[in-house]
Amino acid sequence: MPLLFSYGTLQDEDVQLSLFGRPLVGRKDSLLGYEQALARVEDTEFARTSGKTHHAILRPAQSDAARVEGMAFEVTEAELVHADDYEPVEYKRVVARLASGRQAWVYVDAM
């Protein structure tokens, strides 16, 4: 089963229930080589649903020691498609290695 690393709204159980129809199973992990920033989301529907115009986003870090804490969730391929539809255009999905040594999909800055 694929893993999806979340450092933001996908950790919220209400978002999980709305998007996937179930709470996700996962465990804490860290993403190395990235740093967190805030990005303005231009998708007005996403901003309205989340209640925020600015959201956390990941960008490659200057330091290999950089680390972002989050959760690695088990998802299906179909749930990844739902997550792709959920995320606004400012984000793209990439594969990354976690501190645990596992690989996971993660949404990062699309620029």
C-alpha distance (Angstrom), angle and dihedral (degrees) to the residues before:
residue distance angle dihedral
M1 . . .
P2 3.82 . .
L3 3.78 121.1 .
L4 3.79 124.5 -131.7
F5 3.80 116.5 -160.5
S6 3.79 113.6 -146.9
Y7 3.79 128.0 -168.3
G8 3.81 96.1 164.6
T9 3.79 144.4 20.7
L10 3.82 96.1 -10.4
Q11 3.82 86.9 71.4
D12 3.82 89.4 65.4
E13 3.81 110.6 98.9
D14 3.82 91.9 -146.3
V15 3.82 89.3 56.4
Q16 3.82 90.3 47.0
L17 3.82 92.2 50.9
S18 3.79 91.9 47.2
L19 3.80 94.8 45.7
F20 3.81 103.8 33.7
G21 3.81 103.5 17.6
R22 3.79 91.5 -123.3
P23 3.80 141.0 59.7
L24 3.80 109.7 -96.9
V25 3.80 123.9 -119.5
G26 3.77 115.1 -132.2
R27 3.75 149.0 126.4
K28 3.77 137.5 -126.7
D29 3.78 116.4 -86.2
S30 3.80 140.1 149.8
L31 3.78 134.2 -121.0
L32 3.79 114.3 -138.1
G33 3.80 127.4 -147.5
Y34 3.80 96.8 25.6
E35 3.78 134.8 95.7
Q36 3.76 130.1 -155.0
A37 3.80 123.8 -118.5
L38 3.80 136.7 162.9
A39 3.79 120.9 -102.9
R40 3.77 129.9 -171.5
V41 3.80 110.1 -119.4
E42 3.79 112.1 -141.5
D43 3.83 94.1 -167.1
T44 3.81 100.7 101.1
E45 3.82 93.5 -164.5
F46 3.83 91.2 53.5
A47 3.81 90.7 47.1
R48 3.81 91.3 48.1
T49 3.81 92.7 48.7
S50 3.81 93.6 46.8
G51 3.80 94.6 38.9
K52 3.81 91.0 -130.9
T53 3.80 134.7 93.5
H54 3.83 93.1 -161.2
H55 3.79 123.8 55.4
A56 3.78 137.2 -179.7
I57 3.79 113.8 -91.8
L58 3.80 132.7 178.9
R59 3.78 126.1 -126.3
P60 3.80 129.4 177.5
A61 3.79 109.5 -87.3
Q62 3.79 128.2 -130.5
S63 3.79 89.1 -129.4
D64 3.80 126.4 59.6
A65 3.81 85.8 -147.4
A66 3.81 91.3 65.9
R67 3.78 113.2 118.3
V68 3.80 135.7 -173.0
E69 3.80 118.2 -160.0
G70 3.78 120.4 -140.5
M71 3.78 146.2 115.7
A72 3.81 130.6 -69.1
F73 3.80 107.6 -145.6
E74 3.79 128.8 -165.6
V75 3.81 109.5 -124.3
T76 3.77 138.1 166.9
E77 3.80 125.2 -117.4
A78 3.82 88.3 -107.2
E79 3.81 90.6 52.9
L80 3.81 89.7 52.5
V81 3.80 88.1 57.4
H82 3.83 89.5 51.4
A83 3.81 89.4 49.8
D84 3.83 90.2 50.2
D85 3.80 89.3 53.5
Y86 3.83 90.8 47.8
E87 3.80 97.6 51.5
P88 3.82 116.5 82.6
V89 3.82 122.7 -122.2
E90 3.81 92.1 -93.8
Y91 3.83 88.2 75.0
K92 3.80 132.9 65.4
R93 3.80 128.1 -172.3
V94 3.82 118.0 -119.3
V95 3.79 136.1 166.5
A96 3.79 115.6 -110.0
R97 3.79 137.7 172.1
L98 3.78 117.4 -113.1
A99 3.80 127.5 -144.6
S100 3.82 88.0 -105.0
G101 3.82 88.9 61.8
R102 3.80 92.8 -110.7
Q103 3.81 122.8 123.8
A104 3.78 120.8 -125.4
W105 3.75 140.5 172.4
V106 3.81 113.0 -110.2
Y107 3.80 134.9 179.0
V108 3.81 113.5 -122.7
D109 3.79 137.3 168.2
A110 3.81 108.8 -58.2
M111 3.81 93.2 -149.8
